[in-house]
Amino acid sequence: MNKSELIDVAASEADISKAAAGRALDAILDAVVKAVAKGDSVTLVGFGSFKSSKRAARTGRNPQTGKEIKIAATTVPRFTAGAGFKAAVAGKKAAKKK
């Protein structure tokens, strides 16, 4: 499912226009990105948590030449699925509908 399809589903489920659903999705994604970029975590109970994580420096290998290269430490986004999300994907219970 891509962003456009997600907007279509959200608009249908919430009985709102596609434009309103698109604006809402953009606002939510923007808020999550800004919070995680500043080092905060975003937790949606039953769905999951978004947070930033530090990745240590390491030695890698250039696949074309085979030469070792140093890869610098960096901060990356991380998502951890919640119990409800995991259960729904595993088919153990249906996702809750409001």
KEVEX-317458 format. One line per field, with one value per atom (N, C-alpha, C, O): residue number from 1; residue in three letters; atom name; x, z, y. Coordinates in steps of 0.02 Angstrom, whole numbers. Each point is the difference from the previous one (the first is absolute). Example, Ala and Ser with C-alpha at 12.3 -4.5 7.8 and 13.67 -1.06 7.14 Angstrom:
2
k: c(1; 1; 1; 1; 2; 2; 2; 2) .
r: c(ala; ala; ala; ala; ser; ser; ser; ser) .
a: c(N; CA; C; O; N; CA; C; O) .
c1: c(660; -45; 45; 52; -70; 42; -39; 25) .
c3: c(390; 0; 0; 33; -69; 3; 37; 8) .
c2: c(-284; 59; 60; -1; 54; 59; 55; 55) .
# end
This chain:
98
k: c(1; 1; 1; 1; 2; 2; 2; 2; 3; 3; 3; 3; 4; 4; 4; 4; 5; 5; 5; 5; 6; 6; 6; 6; 7; 7; 7; 7; 8; 8; 8; 8; 9; 9; 9; 9; 10; 10; 10; 10; 11; 11; 11; 11; 12; 12; 12; 12; 13; 13; 13; 13; 14; 14; 14; 14; 15; 15; 15; 15; 16; 16; 16; 16; 17; 17; 17; 17; 18; 18; 18; 18; 19; 19; 19; 19; 20; 20; 20; 20; 21; 21; 21; 21; 22; 22; 22; 22; 23; 23; 23; 23; 24; 24; 24; 24; 25; 25; 25; 25; 26; 26; 26; 26; 27; 27; 27; 27; 28; 28; 28; 28; 29; 29; 29; 29; 30; 30; 30; 30; 31; 31; 31; 31; 32; 32; 32; 32; 33; 33; 33; 33; 34; 34; 34; 34; 35; 35; 35; 35; 36; 36; 36; 36; 37; 37; 37; 37; 38; 38; 38; 38; 39; 39; 39; 39; 40; 40; 40; 40; 41; 41; 41; 41; 42; 42; 42; 42; 43; 43; 43; 43; 44; 44; 44; 44; 45; 45; 45; 45; 46; 46; 46; 46; 47; 47; 47; 47; 48; 48; 48; 48; 49; 49; 49; 49; 50; 50; 50; 50; 51; 51; 51; 51; 52; 52; 52; 52; 53; 53; 53; 53; 54; 54; 54; 54; 55; 55; 55; 55; 56; 56; 56; 56; 57; 57; 57; 57; 58; 58; 58; 58; 59; 59; 59; 59; 60; 60; 60; 60; 61; 61; 61; 61; 62; 62; 62; 62; 63; 63; 63; 63; 64; 64; 64; 64; 65; 65; 65; 65; 66; 66; 66; 66; 67; 67; 67; 67; 68; 68; 68; 68; 69; 69; 69; 69; 70; 70; 70; 70; 71; 71; 71; 71; 72; 72; 72; 72; 73; 73; 73; 73; 74; 74; 74; 74; 75; 75; 75; 75; 76; 76; 76; 76; 77; 77; 77; 77; 78; 78; 78; 78; 79; 79; 79; 79; 80; 80; 80; 80; 81; 81; 81; 81; 82; 82; 82; 82; 83; 83; 83; 83; 84; 84; 84; 84; 85; 85; 85; 85; 86; 86; 86; 86; 87; 87; 87; 87; 88; 88; 88; 88; 89; 89; 89; 89; 90; 90; 90; 90; 91; 91; 91; 91; 92; 92; 92; 92; 93; 93; 93; 93; 94; 94; 94; 94; 95; 95; 95; 95; 96; 96; 96; 96; 97; 97; 97; 97; 98; 98; 98; 98) .
r: c(met; met; met; met; asn; asn; asn; asn; lys; lys; lys; lys; ser; ser; ser; ser; glu; glu; glu; glu; leu; leu; leu; leu; ile; ile; ile; ile; asp; asp; asp; asp; val; val; val; val; ala; ala; ala; ala; ala; ala; ala; ala; ser; ser; ser; ser; glu; glu; glu; glu; ala; ala; ala; ala; asp; asp; asp; asp; ile; ile; ile; ile; ser; ser; ser; ser; lys; lys; lys; lys; ala; ala; ala; ala; ala; ala; ala; ala; ala; ala; ala; ala; gly; gly; gly; gly; arg; arg; arg; arg; ala; ala; ala; ala; leu; leu; leu; leu; asp; asp; asp; asp; ala; ala; ala; ala; ile; ile; ile; ile; leu; leu; leu; leu; asp; asp; asp; asp; ala; ala; ala; ala; val; val; val; val; val; val; val; val; lys; lys; lys; lys; ala; ala; ala; ala; val; val; val; val; ala; ala; ala; ala; lys; lys; lys; lys; gly; gly; gly; gly; asp; asp; asp; asp; ser; ser; ser; ser; val; val; val; val; thr; thr; thr; thr; leu; leu; leu; leu; val; val; val; val; gly; gly; gly; gly; phe; phe; phe; phe; gly; gly; gly; gly; ser; ser; ser; ser; phe; phe; phe; phe; lys; lys; lys; lys; ser; ser; ser; ser; ser; ser; ser; ser; lys; lys; lys; lys; arg; arg; arg; arg; ala; ala; ala; ala; ala; ala; ala; ala; arg; arg; arg; arg; thr; thr; thr; thr; gly; gly; gly; gly; arg; arg; arg; arg; asn; asn; asn; asn; pro; pro; pro; pro; gln; gln; gln; gln; thr; thr; thr; thr; gly; gly; gly; gly; lys; lys; lys; lys; glu; glu; glu; glu; ile; ile; ile; ile; lys; lys; lys; lys; ile; ile; ile; ile; ala; ala; ala; ala; ala; ala; ala; ala; thr; thr; thr; thr; thr; thr; thr; thr; val; val; val; val; pro; pro; pro; pro; arg; arg; arg; arg; phe; phe; phe; phe; thr; thr; thr; thr; ala; ala; ala; ala; gly; gly; gly; gly; ala; ala; ala; ala; gly; gly; gly; gly; phe; phe; phe; phe; lys; lys; lys; lys; ala; ala; ala; ala; ala; ala; ala; ala; val; val; val; val; ala; ala; ala; ala; gly; gly; gly; gly; lys; lys; lys; lys; lys; lys; lys; lys; ala; ala; ala; ala; ala; ala; ala; ala; lys; lys; lys; lys; lys; lys; lys; lys; lys; lys; lys; lys) .
a: c(N; CA; C; O; N; CA; C; O; N; CA; C; O; N; CA; C; O; N; CA; C; O; N; CA; C; O; N; CA; C; O; N; CA; C; O; N; CA; C; O; N; CA; C; O; N; CA; C; O; N; CA; C; O; N; CA; C; O; N; CA; C; O; N; CA; C; O; N; CA; C; O; N; CA; C; O; N; CA; C; O; N; CA; C; O; N; CA; C; O; N; CA; C; O; N; CA; C; O; N; CA; C; O; N; CA; C; O; N; CA; C; O; N; CA; C; O; N; CA; C; O; N; CA; C; O; N; CA; C; O; N; CA; C; O; N; CA; C; O; N; CA; C; O; N; CA; C; O; N; CA; C; O; N; CA; C; O; N; CA; C; O; N; CA; C; O; N; CA; C; O; N; CA; C; O; N; CA; C; O; N; CA; C; O; N; CA; C; O; N; CA; C; O; N; CA; C; O; N; CA; C; O; N; CA; C; O; N; CA; C; O; N; CA; C; O; N; CA; C; O; N; CA; C; O; N; CA; C; O; N; CA; C; O; N; CA; C; O; N; CA; C; O; N; CA; C; O; N; CA; C; O; N; CA; C; O; N; CA; C; O; N; CA; C; O; N; CA; C; O; N; CA; C; O; N; CA; C; O; N; CA; C; O; N; CA; C; O; N; CA; C; O; N; CA; C; O; N; CA; C; O; N; CA; C; O; N; CA; C; O; N; CA; C; O; N; CA; C; O; N; CA; C; O; N; CA; C; O; N; CA; C; O; N; CA; C; O; N; CA; C; O; N; CA; C; O; N; CA; C; O; N; CA; C; O; N; CA; C; O; N; CA; C; O; N; CA; C; O; N; CA; C; O; N; CA; C; O; N; CA; C; O; N; CA; C; O; N; CA; C; O; N; CA; C; O; N; CA; C; O; N; CA; C; O; N; CA; C; O; N; CA; C; O; N; CA; C; O; N; CA; C; O; N; CA; C; O; N; CA; C; O; N; CA; C; O; N; CA; C; O) .
c1: c(43; -43; 45; 47; -62; 39; -39; -55; 84; -30; -69; -46; 39; -64; -54; -57; 74; -48; -18; -57; 106; -12; -48; -44; 53; -45; -70; -48; 41; -66; -35; -59; 95; -28; -19; -54; 98; -13; -61; -41; 35; -57; -64; -51; 52; -59; -20; -58; 107; -13; -24; -44; 72; -17; -57; -22; -1; -54; 18; -40; 101; 23; 25; 7; 7; 24; 72; 36; -17; 69; 49; 55; -74; 44; 12; 57; -110; 7; 41; 42; -52; 38; 74; 44; -31; 69; 35; 57; -93; 28; 13; 52; -98; 8; 60; 40; -34; 57; 66; 48; -46; 61; 18; 59; -109; 12; 26; 46; -74; 22; 72; 42; -28; 67; 51; 55; -73; 45; 14; 57; -108; 9; 45; 42; -51; 42; 73; 45; -34; 68; 34; 57; -92; 30; 17; 53; -98; 12; 60; 43; -41; 55; 66; 52; -53; 61; 29; 60; -104; 25; 18; 22; -31; 21; -56; 13; -74; -57; -25; 16; -55; -32; -74; -28; -4; -72; -29; 17; -62; -30; -75; -36; 13; -71; -19; 16; -50; -15; -36; -50; 74; -29; 28; -5; 33; 28; 76; 27; 6; 73; 32; -34; 101; 39; 51; 31; -24; 51; 51; -18; 82; 52; 64; 5; 43; 65; 48; -7; 55; 48; 69; 6; 45; 68; 30; -4; 33; 35; 75; 23; 14; 71; 40; -23; 81; 45; 22; 4; 9; 20; 43; 5; 25; 39; -43; -26; 21; -39; 46; 61; -91; 40; -34; -60; 99; -25; -15; 46; -109; -17; 33; 8; 11; 31; 74; 26; 8; 73; 21; 55; -98; 18; 41; 18; -2; 41; -40; -58; 91; -32; -9; 44; -102; -13; -29; -30; 40; -27; -68; -7; -42; -68; -10; 5; -20; -7; -62; -48; 51; -58; -55; 14; -76; -56; -61; -1; -49; -64; -51; -6; -32; -50; -68; -4; -50; -66; -12; 26; -66; -15; -74; -28; -4; -70; -4; 30; -67; -12; -76; -37; 15; -72; -27; 34; -95; -33; -32; -4; -18; -28; -62; -8; -36; -61; 16; -32; 81; 21; 30; -17; 61; 31; -52; 4; -53; -51; -43; -17; 0; -41; 37; -30; 94; 40; 7; 0; 7; 8; -67; -1; -54; -65; -30; -48; 75; -25; -63; -41; 33; -62; -7; 50; -111; -12; 19; -6; 30; 16; -65; -52; 57; -59; -25; 40; -105; -32; -40; -36; 41; -38; -63; -38) .
c3: c(0; 0; 0; 40; -85; -2; 35; 25; -24; 37; -28; 39; -104; -31; 19; 15; -15; 20; 74; 19; 22; 71; 12; 42; -79; 4; -20; 33; -86; -22; 55; 14; 18; 53; 60; 28; -8; 57; -12; 45; -105; -17; 3; 25; -50; 0; 71; 18; 22; 68; 46; 42; -51; 43; -28; 32; -92; -33; -7; 17; -43; -14; -72; -32; 8; -69; -5; 50; -111; -11; 15; 25; -40; 13; 75; 22; 18; 73; 27; 44; -70; 22; -18; 40; -98; -21; 44; 20; -3; 45; 69; 31; -7; 66; 1; 47; -99; -4; -3; 34; -75; -6; 67; 19; 18; 65; 50; 39; -39; 46; -16; 45; -108; -20; 16; 24; -36; 15; 75; 20; 21; 72; 24; 44; -71; 19; -20; 40; -101; -24; 43; 20; -6; 40; 71; 26; 4; 68; 3; 43; -90; -1; -17; 28; -74; -19; 59; 4; 41; 57; 59; 52; -60; 51; 43; 45; -56; 38; -30; -57; 96; -27; -7; 37; -84; -11; 9; -36; 85; 14; -14; 27; -68; -15; 29; -29; 86; 37; -46; -32; 30; -41; -70; -34; 11; -68; 1; -31; 69; 3; 22; 16; -17; 22; -53; -31; 21; -44; 44; 46; -59; 39; -42; -52; 76; -35; 38; 60; -97; 29; -29; -59; 101; -24; -28; 30; -88; -32; 6; -22; 50; 11; -65; -51; 54; -58; -12; 47; -109; -16; -63; -36; 24; -61; -49; 17; -77; -52; -58; 5; -59; -58; -62; -10; -34; -64; -43; -15; -5; -38; -69; -28; 0; -67; 3; -43; 94; 3; 53; -3; 52; 55; 53; 51; -61; 47; 62; -4; 63; 63; 3; -20; 46; 10; 69; 29; -2; 65; -10; -39; 76; -3; 67; 53; -57; 60; 41; -26; 90; 43; -24; -27; 37; -22; 43; 39; -45; 34; -52; -52; 67; -47; 33; 61; -100; 30; 11; -36; 87; 16; 17; 34; -57; 16; 34; -23; 79; 35; 1; 26; -55; -3; 70; 40; -27; 63; 1; -52; 110; 9; -44; -30; 27; -41; -74; -35; 11; -70; -15; -51; 95; -10; -2; -41; 87; 2; -63; -26; 2; -61; -60; -41; 35; -56; 4; -51; 112; 10; -8; -1; -5; -8; 64; -1; 58; 65; 22; 35; -57; 14; -51; -27; 14; -48; 31; 60; -102; 23; 23; -30; 83; 27; -48; -31; 26; -42; 45; 44; -55; 41; -35; 27) .
c2: c(-58; 58; 62; 5; 41; 61; 57; -11; 71; 56; 17; 13; -12; 17; -51; 20; -83; -52; 5; -11; 28; 10; 59; -4; 57; 58; -20; 20; -59; -23; -40; 11; -57; -42; 43; -8; 54; 43; 44; 9; 19; 42; -40; 25; -85; -43; -20; 4; -26; -23; 56; -10; 70; 57; 42; 48; -66; 37; 74; 45; -32; 68; 2; -52; 112; 6; -25; -4; -14; -23; 56; -13; 75; 57; 7; 11; -18; 6; -58; 10; -69; -59; 9; -18; 46; 12; 51; -9; 63; 51; -30; 15; -55; -31; -47; 1; -42; -47; 38; -18; 71; 40; 32; 2; 22; 32; -51; 15; -75; -53; -21; -4; -8; -21; 54; -15; 78; 56; 5; 11; -21; 3; -57; 11; -70; -58; 13; -12; 35; 12; 54; -9; 63; 54; -24; 16; -54; -24; -48; 6; -53; -49; 34; -17; 66; 36; 38; 9; 14; 37; -45; 24; -90; -47; -27; -41; 63; -24; -66; -16; -21; -60; 15; 40; -74; 6; -69; -47; 40; -65; 2; 42; -88; -8; -68; -52; 53; -62; -49; 17; -79; -52; -2; -51; 107; 3; -7; -45; 89; -4; 64; 49; -49; 58; 19; -43; 108; 28; 34; 37; -48; 34; 2; -32; 71; 2; -45; -12; -14; -47; 17; 16; -21; 14; -64; -54; 61; -57; 14; 53; -99; 9; 1; -26; 57; -1; -72; -40; 24; -69; 0; 49; -106; -9; -40; -53; 80; -34; -18; 5; -27; -20; 27; -8; 39; 24; -61; -39; 28; -60; -4; -54; 112; -1; -16; -36; 63; -10; -50; -27; 15; -44; 34; -30; 94; 38; 18; 17; -22; 18; 76; 38; -17; 71; 11; -45; 105; 16; 33; 47; -73; 28; 36; -30; 95; 42; -18; -28; 45; -9; 47; 53; -73; 41; -15; -48; 90; -10; -20; 32; -85; -25; -6; -8; 12; -10; -75; -42; 27; -70; -5; 43; -97; -13; -68; -49; 46; -63; -12; 42; -96; -16; -15; -32; 55; -14; -69; -33; 12; -67; -10; -53; 102; -6; -7; -40; 78; -2; -69; -31; 7; -65; -56; -45; 49; -52; 1; -53; 113; 5; -29; -35; 50; -25; -76; -34; 8; -72; -37; -62; 99; -31; -25; -39; 59; -24; 36; -29; 91; 36; 56; 25; -6; 54; 67; 10; 35; 67; 34; -9; 49; 33; 53; 35; -29; 50; 46; -24; 88; 47; 21; 40) .
# end
